[in-house]
Amino acid sequence: MVLDPLPLQVAAELFPNGISRYAIGGLLVGLGVTVIYLGTGISAGASTFLESTLSYVSDQSRFQQYVTSRDWRLVFTLGIVLGAAVYAVVYQGGAWTTDVQPWRLLVGGVFVGIGTRVGKGCTSGHGVCGVGSASKTSIVGVLAFLTVAIVTAQVVAALGVSP
Amino acid sequence: MSDRHPAFMPLILVGGLIFGFGLAYSQMARPEVVLNFLQFEDFGLVFVMFGGAAVTGVTFFLAPRLLGRAPLTGDSFERRLKSFDRNVLIGGAIFGVGWGLSGICPGAAYASLGIGNITILWALAGMFLGAYAQGFWRSRSQARDAAVTGAD
């Protein structure tokens, strides 16, 4: 039996699925942000769509401040859905559905919806755009949500909730 | 809006297409993959953020230096940094609870819908509910603050 050198073993343990699909996916996410930024000067995050779209159905001042951007945010989100659909057709060969329980998605979604708005950004706004512009606010924001998410996921798993 | 450059919306759409394709390619549109990362079973997901931030880092660094203004809007490429306050930590922590429980964040949820994952509508419904609750509460407290200021 031939053993892999230690660094390879460690890498295989930390990255059982390799890193290329993650890195290539990430580069493309950054490229999508870049295309929009170079053309318009806008650094687009994903979560403001939630509030800007609510401005279509609610008069709350908090949502109405996004009236001028709500149409392009809708188009941006439509693009995200369609781009992912292209991936599904080309690489996935059909629809894929999660086994994570609906109550986790719903309750988790509520927390995500509140948190991203209180905290001024999400994984794309803080994580990709903010970290990319070396914003201290975003780096702190990422560290905060990453730490809490790790603890939460580990506790939920330890309680035996799966998937 | 009518005063927008005719290429504005098409460019936003193209950017969104690449963004969404990338999210699906990175597997982040699958909550299971995110949960595996958060439970330390596969650390690959850090490369999604690193990869994305590396590209935007170069863009945000070079664009203001090499280009004058954005061609489609005439806006300058200045850095529009978000101010730091306690809310970044509080909101980040609330977001973290949700992300850790569900394994999904807003952009990945839209992409998840695109890969055919209709079950993710639960998460999207939750996100809209949460954003609405937050906005409702914030609008009210703003109106109250304004009323107090007006009375002074």
HADDOCK unambig.tbl for C-alpha pairs under 7 A between the chains (distance, minus, plus):
assign (segid A and resid 14 and name CA) (segid B and resid 42 and name CA) 5.67 0.50 0.50
assign (segid A and resid 14 and name CA) (segid B and resid 43 and name CA) 5.71 0.50 0.50
assign (segid A and resid 15 and name CA) (segid B and resid 42 and name CA) 5.24 0.50 0.50
assign (segid A and resid 15 and name CA) (segid B and resid 43 and name CA) 5.74 0.50 0.50
assign (segid A and resid 15 and name CA) (segid B and resid 44 and name CA) 5.55 0.50 0.50
assign (segid A and resid 16 and name CA) (segid B and resid 42 and name CA) 6.23 0.50 0.50
assign (segid A and resid 18 and name CA) (segid B and resid 44 and name CA) 6.91 0.50 0.50
assign (segid A and resid 19 and name CA) (segid B and resid 44 and name CA) 5.33 0.50 0.50
assign (segid A and resid 21 and name CA) (segid B and resid 25 and name CA) 6.39 0.50 0.50
assign (segid A and resid 21 and name CA) (segid B and resid 26 and name CA) 5.34 0.50 0.50
assign (segid A and resid 22 and name CA) (segid B and resid 26 and name CA) 4.43 0.50 0.50
assign (segid A and resid 22 and name CA) (segid B and resid 44 and name CA) 6.07 0.50 0.50
assign (segid A and resid 22 and name CA) (segid B and resid 45 and name CA) 5.90 0.50 0.50
assign (segid A and resid 22 and name CA) (segid B and resid 47 and name CA) 5.55 0.50 0.50
assign (segid A and resid 22 and name CA) (segid B and resid 48 and name CA) 5.06 0.50 0.50
assign (segid A and resid 23 and name CA) (segid B and resid 47 and name CA) 4.88 0.50 0.50
assign (segid A and resid 23 and name CA) (segid B and resid 48 and name CA) 5.27 0.50 0.50
assign (segid A and resid 23 and name CA) (segid B and resid 51 and name CA) 5.33 0.50 0.50
assign (segid A and resid 24 and name CA) (segid B and resid 26 and name CA) 6.98 0.50 0.50
assign (segid A and resid 25 and name CA) (segid B and resid 22 and name CA) 4.18 0.50 0.50
assign (segid A and resid 25 and name CA) (segid B and resid 23 and name CA) 5.84 0.50 0.50
assign (segid A and resid 25 and name CA) (segid B and resid 25 and name CA) 5.02 0.50 0.50
assign (segid A and resid 25 and name CA) (segid B and resid 26 and name CA) 4.14 0.50 0.50
assign (segid A and resid 25 and name CA) (segid B and resid 48 and name CA) 6.19 0.50 0.50
assign (segid A and resid 26 and name CA) (segid B and resid 22 and name CA) 6.31 0.50 0.50
assign (segid A and resid 26 and name CA) (segid B and resid 26 and name CA) 6.50 0.50 0.50
assign (segid A and resid 26 and name CA) (segid B and resid 47 and name CA) 6.59 0.50 0.50
assign (segid A and resid 26 and name CA) (segid B and resid 48 and name CA) 3.82 0.50 0.50
assign (segid A and resid 26 and name CA) (segid B and resid 49 and name CA) 5.99 0.50 0.50
assign (segid A and resid 26 and name CA) (segid B and resid 51 and name CA) 4.46 0.50 0.50
assign (segid A and resid 26 and name CA) (segid B and resid 52 and name CA) 4.46 0.50 0.50
assign (segid A and resid 27 and name CA) (segid B and resid 51 and name CA) 4.63 0.50 0.50
assign (segid A and resid 27 and name CA) (segid B and resid 52 and name CA) 4.84 0.50 0.50
assign (segid A and resid 27 and name CA) (segid B and resid 55 and name CA) 6.29 0.50 0.50
assign (segid A and resid 28 and name CA) (segid B and resid 18 and name CA) 6.16 0.50 0.50
assign (segid A and resid 28 and name CA) (segid B and resid 19 and name CA) 6.15 0.50 0.50
assign (segid A and resid 28 and name CA) (segid B and resid 22 and name CA) 4.71 0.50 0.50
assign (segid A and resid 29 and name CA) (segid B and resid 18 and name CA) 6.60 0.50 0.50
assign (segid A and resid 29 and name CA) (segid B and resid 19 and name CA) 4.30 0.50 0.50
assign (segid A and resid 29 and name CA) (segid B and resid 22 and name CA) 5.04 0.50 0.50
assign (segid A and resid 29 and name CA) (segid B and resid 23 and name CA) 6.38 0.50 0.50
assign (segid A and resid 29 and name CA) (segid B and resid 52 and name CA) 5.54 0.50 0.50
assign (segid A and resid 30 and name CA) (segid B and resid 52 and name CA) 3.99 0.50 0.50
assign (segid A and resid 30 and name CA) (segid B and resid 53 and name CA) 6.42 0.50 0.50
assign (segid A and resid 30 and name CA) (segid B and resid 55 and name CA) 5.14 0.50 0.50
assign (segid A and resid 30 and name CA) (segid B and resid 56 and name CA) 5.43 0.50 0.50
assign (segid A and resid 31 and name CA) (segid B and resid 55 and name CA) 6.51 0.50 0.50
assign (segid A and resid 32 and name CA) (segid B and resid 15 and name CA) 4.25 0.50 0.50
assign (segid A and resid 32 and name CA) (segid B and resid 16 and name CA) 6.15 0.50 0.50
assign (segid A and resid 32 and name CA) (segid B and resid 18 and name CA) 4.92 0.50 0.50
assign (segid A and resid 32 and name CA) (segid B and resid 19 and name CA) 4.53 0.50 0.50
assign (segid A and resid 33 and name CA) (segid B and resid 15 and name CA) 6.34 0.50 0.50
assign (segid A and resid 33 and name CA) (segid B and resid 19 and name CA) 6.96 0.50 0.50
assign (segid A and resid 33 and name CA) (segid B and resid 56 and name CA) 6.99 0.50 0.50
assign (segid A and resid 34 and name CA) (segid B and resid 56 and name CA) 6.16 0.50 0.50
assign (segid A and resid 34 and name CA) (segid B and resid 59 and name CA) 6.29 0.50 0.50
assign (segid A and resid 35 and name CA) (segid B and resid 15 and name CA) 5.54 0.50 0.50
assign (segid A and resid 36 and name CA) (segid B and resid 11 and name CA) 6.42 0.50 0.50
assign (segid A and resid 36 and name CA) (segid B and resid 12 and name CA) 5.82 0.50 0.50
assign (segid A and resid 36 and name CA) (segid B and resid 15 and name CA) 5.55 0.50 0.50
assign (segid A and resid 38 and name CA) (segid B and resid 70 and name CA) 6.05 0.50 0.50
assign (segid A and resid 39 and name CA) (segid B and resid 70 and name CA) 5.30 0.50 0.50
assign (segid A and resid 39 and name CA) (segid B and resid 71 and name CA) 5.64 0.50 0.50
assign (segid A and resid 39 and name CA) (segid B and resid 72 and name CA) 5.51 0.50 0.50
assign (segid A and resid 40 and name CA) (segid B and resid 70 and name CA) 4.97 0.50 0.50
assign (segid A and resid 40 and name CA) (segid B and resid 71 and name CA) 6.60 0.50 0.50
assign (segid A and resid 40 and name CA) (segid B and resid 72 and name CA) 5.32 0.50 0.50
assign (segid A and resid 40 and name CA) (segid B and resid 73 and name CA) 5.26 0.50 0.50
assign (segid A and resid 40 and name CA) (segid B and resid 75 and name CA) 6.94 0.50 0.50
assign (segid A and resid 41 and name CA) (segid B and resid 70 and name CA) 5.35 0.50 0.50
assign (segid A and resid 41 and name CA) (segid B and resid 75 and name CA) 5.96 0.50 0.50
assign (segid A and resid 41 and name CA) (segid B and resid 76 and name CA) 6.54 0.50 0.50
assign (segid A and resid 41 and name CA) (segid B and resid 77 and name CA) 5.52 0.50 0.50
assign (segid A and resid 46 and name CA) (segid B and resid 106 and name CA) 6.09 0.50 0.50
assign (segid A and resid 46 and name CA) (segid B and resid 107 and name CA) 5.01 0.50 0.50
assign (segid A and resid 47 and name CA) (segid B and resid 106 and name CA) 5.52 0.50 0.50
assign (segid A and resid 47 and name CA) (segid B and resid 107 and name CA) 6.88 0.50 0.50
assign (segid A and resid 50 and name CA) (segid B and resid 128 and name CA) 5.91 0.50 0.50
assign (segid A and resid 50 and name CA) (segid B and resid 131 and name CA) 6.49 0.50 0.50
assign (segid A and resid 51 and name CA) (segid B and resid 131 and name CA) 6.28 0.50 0.50
assign (segid A and resid 60 and name CA) (segid B and resid 136 and name CA) 6.49 0.50 0.50
assign (segid A and resid 60 and name CA) (segid B and resid 139 and name CA) 6.03 0.50 0.50
assign (segid A and resid 61 and name CA) (segid B and resid 139 and name CA) 5.64 0.50 0.50
assign (segid A and resid 62 and name CA) (segid B and resid 135 and name CA) 5.39 0.50 0.50
assign (segid A and resid 62 and name CA) (segid B and resid 138 and name CA) 6.74 0.50 0.50
assign (segid A and resid 62 and name CA) (segid B and resid 139 and name CA) 5.24 0.50 0.50
assign (segid A and resid 63 and name CA) (segid B and resid 135 and name CA) 6.76 0.50 0.50
assign (segid A and resid 72 and name CA) (segid B and resid 9 and name CA) 6.50 0.50 0.50
assign (segid A and resid 72 and name CA) (segid B and resid 12 and name CA) 6.87 0.50 0.50
assign (segid A and resid 75 and name CA) (segid B and resid 12 and name CA) 6.76 0.50 0.50
assign (segid A and resid 75 and name CA) (segid B and resid 13 and name CA) 5.80 0.50 0.50
assign (segid A and resid 76 and name CA) (segid B and resid 12 and name CA) 5.61 0.50 0.50
assign (segid A and resid 76 and name CA) (segid B and resid 13 and name CA) 5.43 0.50 0.50
assign (segid A and resid 76 and name CA) (segid B and resid 16 and name CA) 4.79 0.50 0.50
assign (segid A and resid 77 and name CA) (segid B and resid 16 and name CA) 6.48 0.50 0.50
assign (segid A and resid 77 and name CA) (segid B and resid 110 and name CA) 6.73 0.50 0.50
assign (segid A and resid 79 and name CA) (segid B and resid 13 and name CA) 4.97 0.50 0.50
assign (segid A and resid 79 and name CA) (segid B and resid 14 and name CA) 6.75 0.50 0.50
assign (segid A and resid 79 and name CA) (segid B and resid 16 and name CA) 4.14 0.50 0.50
assign (segid A and resid 79 and name CA) (segid B and resid 17 and name CA) 4.36 0.50 0.50
assign (segid A and resid 79 and name CA) (segid B and resid 20 and name CA) 6.76 0.50 0.50
assign (segid A and resid 80 and name CA) (segid B and resid 16 and name CA) 4.69 0.50 0.50
assign (segid A and resid 80 and name CA) (segid B and resid 17 and name CA) 5.10 0.50 0.50
assign (segid A and resid 80 and name CA) (segid B and resid 19 and name CA) 5.96 0.50 0.50
assign (segid A and resid 80 and name CA) (segid B and resid 20 and name CA) 3.74 0.50 0.50
assign (segid A and resid 80 and name CA) (segid B and resid 21 and name CA) 6.97 0.50 0.50
assign (segid A and resid 80 and name CA) (segid B and resid 110 and name CA) 6.31 0.50 0.50
assign (segid A and resid 80 and name CA) (segid B and resid 111 and name CA) 5.61 0.50 0.50
assign (segid A and resid 81 and name CA) (segid B and resid 20 and name CA) 6.15 0.50 0.50
assign (segid A and resid 81 and name CA) (segid B and resid 110 and name CA) 5.41 0.50 0.50
assign (segid A and resid 81 and name CA) (segid B and resid 111 and name CA) 4.87 0.50 0.50
assign (segid A and resid 81 and name CA) (segid B and resid 113 and name CA) 6.28 0.50 0.50
assign (segid A and resid 81 and name CA) (segid B and resid 114 and name CA) 4.30 0.50 0.50
assign (segid A and resid 82 and name CA) (segid B and resid 17 and name CA) 6.18 0.50 0.50
assign (segid A and resid 82 and name CA) (segid B and resid 114 and name CA) 5.88 0.50 0.50
assign (segid A and resid 83 and name CA) (segid B and resid 17 and name CA) 4.02 0.50 0.50
assign (segid A and resid 83 and name CA) (segid B and resid 18 and name CA) 6.11 0.50 0.50
assign (segid A and resid 83 and name CA) (segid B and resid 20 and name CA) 4.62 0.50 0.50
assign (segid A and resid 83 and name CA) (segid B and resid 21 and name CA) 4.29 0.50 0.50
assign (segid A and resid 84 and name CA) (segid B and resid 20 and name CA) 4.83 0.50 0.50
assign (segid A and resid 84 and name CA) (segid B and resid 21 and name CA) 4.41 0.50 0.50
assign (segid A and resid 84 and name CA) (segid B and resid 24 and name CA) 5.18 0.50 0.50
assign (segid A and resid 84 and name CA) (segid B and resid 111 and name CA) 5.10 0.50 0.50
assign (segid A and resid 84 and name CA) (segid B and resid 114 and name CA) 4.79 0.50 0.50
assign (segid A and resid 84 and name CA) (segid B and resid 115 and name CA) 5.55 0.50 0.50
assign (segid A and resid 85 and name CA) (segid B and resid 114 and name CA) 4.33 0.50 0.50
assign (segid A and resid 85 and name CA) (segid B and resid 115 and name CA) 4.98 0.50 0.50
assign (segid A and resid 86 and name CA) (segid B and resid 21 and name CA) 6.82 0.50 0.50
assign (segid A and resid 87 and name CA) (segid B and resid 21 and name CA) 5.70 0.50 0.50
assign (segid A and resid 87 and name CA) (segid B and resid 24 and name CA) 6.39 0.50 0.50
assign (segid A and resid 87 and name CA) (segid B and resid 25 and name CA) 6.74 0.50 0.50
assign (segid A and resid 88 and name CA) (segid B and resid 115 and name CA) 5.02 0.50 0.50
assign (segid A and resid 95 and name CA) (segid B and resid 115 and name CA) 5.74 0.50 0.50
assign (segid A and resid 95 and name CA) (segid B and resid 116 and name CA) 4.23 0.50 0.50
assign (segid A and resid 95 and name CA) (segid B and resid 117 and name CA) 6.60 0.50 0.50
assign (segid A and resid 96 and name CA) (segid B and resid 115 and name CA) 6.14 0.50 0.50
assign (segid A and resid 96 and name CA) (segid B and resid 116 and name CA) 5.44 0.50 0.50
assign (segid A and resid 96 and name CA) (segid B and resid 117 and name CA) 5.47 0.50 0.50
assign (segid A and resid 97 and name CA) (segid B and resid 116 and name CA) 6.53 0.50 0.50
assign (segid A and resid 97 and name CA) (segid B and resid 117 and name CA) 4.24 0.50 0.50
assign (segid A and resid 97 and name CA) (segid B and resid 118 and name CA) 6.75 0.50 0.50
assign (segid A and resid 97 and name CA) (segid B and resid 119 and name CA) 6.52 0.50 0.50
assign (segid A and resid 98 and name CA) (segid B and resid 30 and name CA) 6.82 0.50 0.50
assign (segid A and resid 98 and name CA) (segid B and resid 117 and name CA) 6.44 0.50 0.50
assign (segid A and resid 98 and name CA) (segid B and resid 119 and name CA) 6.66 0.50 0.50
assign (segid A and resid 102 and name CA) (segid B and resid 122 and name CA) 6.11 0.50 0.50
assign (segid A and resid 104 and name CA) (segid B and resid 101 and name CA) 5.93 0.50 0.50
assign (segid A and resid 104 and name CA) (segid B and resid 102 and name CA) 5.12 0.50 0.50
assign (segid A and resid 105 and name CA) (segid B and resid 102 and name CA) 4.73 0.50 0.50
assign (segid A and resid 105 and name CA) (segid B and resid 120 and name CA) 6.97 0.50 0.50
assign (segid A and resid 105 and name CA) (segid B and resid 122 and name CA) 5.68 0.50 0.50
assign (segid A and resid 105 and name CA) (segid B and resid 123 and name CA) 4.45 0.50 0.50
assign (segid A and resid 106 and name CA) (segid B and resid 122 and name CA) 4.84 0.50 0.50
assign (segid A and resid 106 and name CA) (segid B and resid 123 and name CA) 4.60 0.50 0.50
assign (segid A and resid 106 and name CA) (segid B and resid 125 and name CA) 6.79 0.50 0.50
assign (segid A and resid 106 and name CA) (segid B and resid 126 and name CA) 4.73 0.50 0.50
assign (segid A and resid 107 and name CA) (segid B and resid 126 and name CA) 6.31 0.50 0.50
assign (segid A and resid 108 and name CA) (segid B and resid 98 and name CA) 3.83 0.50 0.50
assign (segid A and resid 108 and name CA) (segid B and resid 99 and name CA) 6.27 0.50 0.50
assign (segid A and resid 108 and name CA) (segid B and resid 101 and name CA) 5.30 0.50 0.50
assign (segid A and resid 108 and name CA) (segid B and resid 102 and name CA) 4.82 0.50 0.50
assign (segid A and resid 108 and name CA) (segid B and resid 123 and name CA) 6.92 0.50 0.50
assign (segid A and resid 109 and name CA) (segid B and resid 98 and name CA) 5.99 0.50 0.50
assign (segid A and resid 109 and name CA) (segid B and resid 102 and name CA) 6.92 0.50 0.50
assign (segid A and resid 109 and name CA) (segid B and resid 123 and name CA) 4.51 0.50 0.50
assign (segid A and resid 109 and name CA) (segid B and resid 124 and name CA) 6.40 0.50 0.50
assign (segid A and resid 109 and name CA) (segid B and resid 126 and name CA) 4.20 0.50 0.50
assign (segid A and resid 109 and name CA) (segid B and resid 127 and name CA) 4.48 0.50 0.50
assign (segid A and resid 110 and name CA) (segid B and resid 126 and name CA) 4.20 0.50 0.50
assign (segid A and resid 110 and name CA) (segid B and resid 127 and name CA) 4.82 0.50 0.50
assign (segid A and resid 110 and name CA) (segid B and resid 129 and name CA) 5.98 0.50 0.50
assign (segid A and resid 110 and name CA) (segid B and resid 130 and name CA) 4.25 0.50 0.50
assign (segid A and resid 111 and name CA) (segid B and resid 94 and name CA) 5.78 0.50 0.50
assign (segid A and resid 111 and name CA) (segid B and resid 95 and name CA) 5.74 0.50 0.50
assign (segid A and resid 111 and name CA) (segid B and resid 97 and name CA) 6.63 0.50 0.50
assign (segid A and resid 111 and name CA) (segid B and resid 98 and name CA) 4.56 0.50 0.50
assign (segid A and resid 111 and name CA) (segid B and resid 130 and name CA) 6.28 0.50 0.50
assign (segid A and resid 112 and name CA) (segid B and resid 94 and name CA) 6.82 0.50 0.50
assign (segid A and resid 112 and name CA) (segid B and resid 95 and name CA) 4.45 0.50 0.50
assign (segid A and resid 112 and name CA) (segid B and resid 98 and name CA) 4.81 0.50 0.50
assign (segid A and resid 112 and name CA) (segid B and resid 99 and name CA) 6.32 0.50 0.50
assign (segid A and resid 112 and name CA) (segid B and resid 105 and name CA) 6.80 0.50 0.50
assign (segid A and resid 112 and name CA) (segid B and resid 127 and name CA) 6.00 0.50 0.50
assign (segid A and resid 113 and name CA) (segid B and resid 126 and name CA) 6.94 0.50 0.50
assign (segid A and resid 113 and name CA) (segid B and resid 127 and name CA) 4.00 0.50 0.50
assign (segid A and resid 113 and name CA) (segid B and resid 128 and name CA) 6.24 0.50 0.50
assign (segid A and resid 113 and name CA) (segid B and resid 130 and name CA) 4.25 0.50 0.50
assign (segid A and resid 113 and name CA) (segid B and resid 131 and name CA) 4.56 0.50 0.50
assign (segid A and resid 114 and name CA) (segid B and resid 130 and name CA) 4.55 0.50 0.50
assign (segid A and resid 114 and name CA) (segid B and resid 131 and name CA) 5.10 0.50 0.50
assign (segid A and resid 114 and name CA) (segid B and resid 134 and name CA) 5.52 0.50 0.50
assign (segid A and resid 115 and name CA) (segid B and resid 91 and name CA) 4.15 0.50 0.50
assign (segid A and resid 115 and name CA) (segid B and resid 92 and name CA) 5.94 0.50 0.50
assign (segid A and resid 115 and name CA) (segid B and resid 94 and name CA) 4.63 0.50 0.50
assign (segid A and resid 115 and name CA) (segid B and resid 95 and name CA) 4.14 0.50 0.50
assign (segid A and resid 116 and name CA) (segid B and resid 91 and name CA) 6.09 0.50 0.50
assign (segid A and resid 116 and name CA) (segid B and resid 92 and name CA) 6.90 0.50 0.50
assign (segid A and resid 116 and name CA) (segid B and resid 95 and name CA) 5.78 0.50 0.50
assign (segid A and resid 117 and name CA) (segid B and resid 131 and name CA) 6.53 0.50 0.50
assign (segid A and resid 118 and name CA) (segid B and resid 87 and name CA) 5.88 0.50 0.50
assign (segid A and resid 118 and name CA) (segid B and resid 88 and name CA) 6.93 0.50 0.50
assign (segid A and resid 118 and name CA) (segid B and resid 91 and name CA) 4.57 0.50 0.50
assign (segid A and resid 119 and name CA) (segid B and resid 87 and name CA) 5.34 0.50 0.50
assign (segid A and resid 119 and name CA) (segid B and resid 88 and name CA) 4.08 0.50 0.50
assign (segid A and resid 119 and name CA) (segid B and resid 89 and name CA) 6.64 0.50 0.50
assign (segid A and resid 119 and name CA) (segid B and resid 90 and name CA) 6.58 0.50 0.50
assign (segid A and resid 119 and name CA) (segid B and resid 91 and name CA) 3.71 0.50 0.50
assign (segid A and resid 119 and name CA) (segid B and resid 92 and name CA) 5.29 0.50 0.50
assign (segid A and resid 120 and name CA) (segid B and resid 88 and name CA) 6.48 0.50 0.50
assign (segid A and resid 123 and name CA) (segid B and resid 105 and name CA) 6.82 0.50 0.50
assign (segid A and resid 127 and name CA) (segid B and resid 49 and name CA) 6.29 0.50 0.50
assign (segid A and resid 128 and name CA) (segid B and resid 49 and name CA) 5.94 0.50 0.50
assign (segid A and resid 128 and name CA) (segid B and resid 52 and name CA) 5.42 0.50 0.50
assign (segid A and resid 128 and name CA) (segid B and resid 53 and name CA) 4.55 0.50 0.50
assign (segid A and resid 128 and name CA) (segid B and resid 56 and name CA) 6.97 0.50 0.50
assign (segid A and resid 129 and name CA) (segid B and resid 53 and name CA) 6.53 0.50 0.50
assign (segid A and resid 129 and name CA) (segid B and resid 56 and name CA) 6.30 0.50 0.50
assign (segid A and resid 131 and name CA) (segid B and resid 53 and name CA) 5.95 0.50 0.50
assign (segid A and resid 132 and name CA) (segid B and resid 53 and name CA) 4.34 0.50 0.50
assign (segid A and resid 132 and name CA) (segid B and resid 54 and name CA) 6.31 0.50 0.50
assign (segid A and resid 132 and name CA) (segid B and resid 56 and name CA) 5.01 0.50 0.50
assign (segid A and resid 132 and name CA) (segid B and resid 57 and name CA) 3.92 0.50 0.50
assign (segid A and resid 133 and name CA) (segid B and resid 57 and name CA) 5.59 0.50 0.50
assign (segid A and resid 133 and name CA) (segid B and resid 60 and name CA) 6.02 0.50 0.50
assign (segid A and resid 135 and name CA) (segid B and resid 81 and name CA) 6.45 0.50 0.50
assign (segid A and resid 137 and name CA) (segid B and resid 82 and name CA) 6.53 0.50 0.50
assign (segid A and resid 137 and name CA) (segid B and resid 83 and name CA) 6.58 0.50 0.50
assign (segid A and resid 137 and name CA) (segid B and resid 84 and name CA) 5.13 0.50 0.50
assign (segid A and resid 141 and name CA) (segid B and resid 88 and name CA) 5.71 0.50 0.50
assign (segid A and resid 141 and name CA) (segid B and resid 89 and name CA) 6.12 0.50 0.50
assign (segid A and resid 141 and name CA) (segid B and resid 92 and name CA) 5.51 0.50 0.50
assign (segid A and resid 144 and name CA) (segid B and resid 89 and name CA) 6.05 0.50 0.50
assign (segid A and resid 144 and name CA) (segid B and resid 92 and name CA) 5.34 0.50 0.50
assign (segid A and resid 144 and name CA) (segid B and resid 93 and name CA) 5.79 0.50 0.50
assign (segid A and resid 145 and name CA) (segid B and resid 92 and name CA) 4.54 0.50 0.50
assign (segid A and resid 145 and name CA) (segid B and resid 93 and name CA) 5.13 0.50 0.50
assign (segid A and resid 145 and name CA) (segid B and resid 95 and name CA) 5.99 0.50 0.50
assign (segid A and resid 145 and name CA) (segid B and resid 96 and name CA) 4.09 0.50 0.50
assign (segid A and resid 146 and name CA) (segid B and resid 96 and name CA) 6.16 0.50 0.50
assign (segid A and resid 148 and name CA) (segid B and resid 93 and name CA) 5.77 0.50 0.50
assign (segid A and resid 148 and name CA) (segid B and resid 96 and name CA) 4.85 0.50 0.50
assign (segid A and resid 148 and name CA) (segid B and resid 97 and name CA) 6.08 0.50 0.50
assign (segid A and resid 149 and name CA) (segid B and resid 38 and name CA) 6.85 0.50 0.50
assign (segid A and resid 149 and name CA) (segid B and resid 96 and name CA) 4.14 0.50 0.50
assign (segid A and resid 149 and name CA) (segid B and resid 97 and name CA) 5.42 0.50 0.50
assign (segid A and resid 149 and name CA) (segid B and resid 99 and name CA) 5.79 0.50 0.50
assign (segid A and resid 149 and name CA) (segid B and resid 100 and name CA) 4.04 0.50 0.50
assign (segid A and resid 150 and name CA) (segid B and resid 38 and name CA) 4.77 0.50 0.50
assign (segid A and resid 150 and name CA) (segid B and resid 39 and name CA) 6.59 0.50 0.50
assign (segid A and resid 150 and name CA) (segid B and resid 100 and name CA) 6.21 0.50 0.50
assign (segid A and resid 152 and name CA) (segid B and resid 97 and name CA) 5.76 0.50 0.50
assign (segid A and resid 152 and name CA) (segid B and resid 100 and name CA) 5.05 0.50 0.50
assign (segid A and resid 152 and name CA) (segid B and resid 101 and name CA) 6.32 0.50 0.50
assign (segid A and resid 153 and name CA) (segid B and resid 35 and name CA) 6.63 0.50 0.50
assign (segid A and resid 153 and name CA) (segid B and resid 38 and name CA) 6.10 0.50 0.50
assign (segid A and resid 153 and name CA) (segid B and resid 39 and name CA) 6.25 0.50 0.50
assign (segid A and resid 153 and name CA) (segid B and resid 100 and name CA) 4.49 0.50 0.50
assign (segid A and resid 153 and name CA) (segid B and resid 101 and name CA) 5.78 0.50 0.50
assign (segid A and resid 154 and name CA) (segid B and resid 39 and name CA) 5.56 0.50 0.50
